[in-house]
Amino acid sequence: MAVTYRDWLLDDSPSSRLQAGLGRSYRVSMALARNPLAVAGALIILTLILMAAFAPWIAPYSATGQDLTNRLMPPSAQHWMGTDELGRDIFSRIIHGSRITLMIVTMVALISAPIGLVVGAVSGYFGGSTDRIMMGLTDIFLSMPKLILALAFVAALGPGIENAIIAIAITAWPVYARIARAETMTFRDAEFIAAVQLQGASSTRIILRHVLPLCASSTIVRVTLDMAGIILTAAGLGFLGLGAQPPLPEWGAMISRGRNFILDQWWVATMPGFAIILVSLGFCFLGDGLRDVLDPKQENKQ
Amino acid sequence: MKQPAILLEELNISYGPTRIVHGVDLAIDEGESFALVGESGSGKTTILKAIAGLAPDWTGTISVLGRRRGHRPDRAFARDCQMVFQDPYGSLHPRKTVDDCLSEPLLVHGLKERDRRVKDALDAVGLDQRFRFRYPHQLSGGQRQRVAIARALMLTPKVMLLDEPTSALDVSVQAEILNLLKKLRREQGLTYMMVTHNLPVVSFLCDRLAVMRHGRIVEVADVSDLKSGTLEHSYSRELFIASGGEPAA
């Protein structure tokens, strides 16, 4: 049965739109599965997602419940990663913190990638003065250091996760706009675009249905690679006290609290730091693997 | 008097500051198959692009089926006149299946019975139904060109602009595509305006031809003149001899 299912997916003359689409996704995921680093990255991210989804069932203790008699306990059988200055179990806090991390990453990607894609594609497709104005704007955003710009926005909007997300998203889109524009320029004079123009399709339709799908894969790769940076920026904002506010178990904020005890109780700052590194690494690996698979230049070889 | 399918009057076309085509006058009758021949850079493709609306920088008059043509592609024009491009590898969207590619013009114009029309179009260009959901990279050059021709036929245009439709293909595949074009023209009563530098293709498929050089038409002749080697202009004769024809005594 499994064999016939696979044959159906790899059939080189699919009999429906669905089969053709599924077959293509299947080929991409098979290529991804042959790349060990990408698999490692995907596993890390899958673990993160499962951790976030089932946090209350996995975590042995509450994320916010204080136990002042057990403050700053080193890692042990009861508290796998020790406890912090208020006696909270660090392991449980990291598990609950994965929800916040995941939310920040997804929200930033969902806000900034579409904005960047559309700005870049419109700019590249129309060219001329549209291009100059939109790319000028993009360059202004691009020229400002990410963390500083995010800091300025949070300072203006007030601290908190939502504002941190907005601030990071505002600083993340210009890169995607640049990529999408560069990609669009390479094929905007191509004959397959000219052919849809001749059919009388509107510019909106051409950009949404013909230009964007071709920019999407390089942007997906770039977003995945940027996830690590987004997590670090969020952690940085948390560390500076401008991101998630206590008692939320945000990883950056946890490191910031642990800083006071870093010499004597190393685990308080190290454990969340470890989590940040691991997740960042996971996204980097997956992004690298995706780049190998989705790169249009590689595609013909499959 | 019968109105011409394509009428060009005093047509000048420029790309930026350079003028490519100078004062071209041409009338192509309905149902006729007309060839524009000439060396590379003589402006023949540019004329096709201007008619299609892809080279907007022109002065003069372009009328298709009696209607004056604007400078940009538009929806009404799309149903009268379509174009087949030279390179079948560049004219199909790499991420869209044959089905998507053929359905798109129907969606743009809100035409019903898409399923049947796509099937009919595949039949018309001699492609098996099993190709319907393949991506372009799963097709050969000749199959791709058939898809491109099918796409141009989706809106049932009366006039087809053909930009060297066979020059990117193998010789054996060229013959198949030429036969297909001939059959389609007979079945659907199409008017062809074709750009090529291949004179045998002209004598196989066309009724009349215009020879172009440096952006000007030097001679308009009947295809019988080409076959008998009695072209008048010295440049036309040169072209004829260069493509292996025997000069008439």
HADDOCK unambig.tbl for C-alpha pairs under 7 A between the chains (distance, minus, plus):
assign (segid A and resid 13 and name CA) (segid B and resid 130 and name CA) 5.24 0.50 0.50
assign (segid A and resid 13 and name CA) (segid B and resid 131 and name CA) 5.89 0.50 0.50
assign (segid A and resid 13 and name CA) (segid B and resid 133 and name CA) 6.54 0.50 0.50
assign (segid A and resid 13 and name CA) (segid B and resid 134 and name CA) 6.02 0.50 0.50
assign (segid A and resid 14 and name CA) (segid B and resid 130 and name CA) 6.95 0.50 0.50
assign (segid A and resid 14 and name CA) (segid B and resid 133 and name CA) 5.56 0.50 0.50
assign (segid A and resid 14 and name CA) (segid B and resid 134 and name CA) 6.77 0.50 0.50
assign (segid A and resid 15 and name CA) (segid B and resid 130 and name CA) 6.71 0.50 0.50
assign (segid A and resid 15 and name CA) (segid B and resid 133 and name CA) 6.39 0.50 0.50
assign (segid A and resid 16 and name CA) (segid B and resid 133 and name CA) 6.28 0.50 0.50
assign (segid A and resid 17 and name CA) (segid B and resid 133 and name CA) 6.19 0.50 0.50
assign (segid A and resid 20 and name CA) (segid B and resid 133 and name CA) 6.00 0.50 0.50
assign (segid A and resid 20 and name CA) (segid B and resid 134 and name CA) 6.94 0.50 0.50
assign (segid A and resid 190 and name CA) (segid B and resid 90 and name CA) 6.47 0.50 0.50
assign (segid A and resid 191 and name CA) (segid B and resid 90 and name CA) 5.74 0.50 0.50
assign (segid A and resid 191 and name CA) (segid B and resid 91 and name CA) 4.47 0.50 0.50
assign (segid A and resid 192 and name CA) (segid B and resid 90 and name CA) 6.35 0.50 0.50
assign (segid A and resid 192 and name CA) (segid B and resid 91 and name CA) 4.09 0.50 0.50
assign (segid A and resid 192 and name CA) (segid B and resid 92 and name CA) 4.98 0.50 0.50
assign (segid A and resid 192 and name CA) (segid B and resid 93 and name CA) 5.44 0.50 0.50
assign (segid A and resid 197 and name CA) (segid B and resid 73 and name CA) 6.33 0.50 0.50
assign (segid A and resid 198 and name CA) (segid B and resid 52 and name CA) 6.90 0.50 0.50
assign (segid A and resid 198 and name CA) (segid B and resid 73 and name CA) 5.55 0.50 0.50
assign (segid A and resid 198 and name CA) (segid B and resid 78 and name CA) 5.92 0.50 0.50
assign (segid A and resid 198 and name CA) (segid B and resid 82 and name CA) 6.83 0.50 0.50
assign (segid A and resid 199 and name CA) (segid B and resid 75 and name CA) 6.74 0.50 0.50
assign (segid A and resid 199 and name CA) (segid B and resid 78 and name CA) 5.11 0.50 0.50
assign (segid A and resid 199 and name CA) (segid B and resid 105 and name CA) 5.71 0.50 0.50
assign (segid A and resid 200 and name CA) (segid B and resid 73 and name CA) 6.16 0.50 0.50
assign (segid A and resid 200 and name CA) (segid B and resid 74 and name CA) 5.01 0.50 0.50
assign (segid A and resid 200 and name CA) (segid B and resid 75 and name CA) 4.18 0.50 0.50
assign (segid A and resid 200 and name CA) (segid B and resid 78 and name CA) 5.73 0.50 0.50
assign (segid A and resid 201 and name CA) (segid B and resid 108 and name CA) 5.77 0.50 0.50
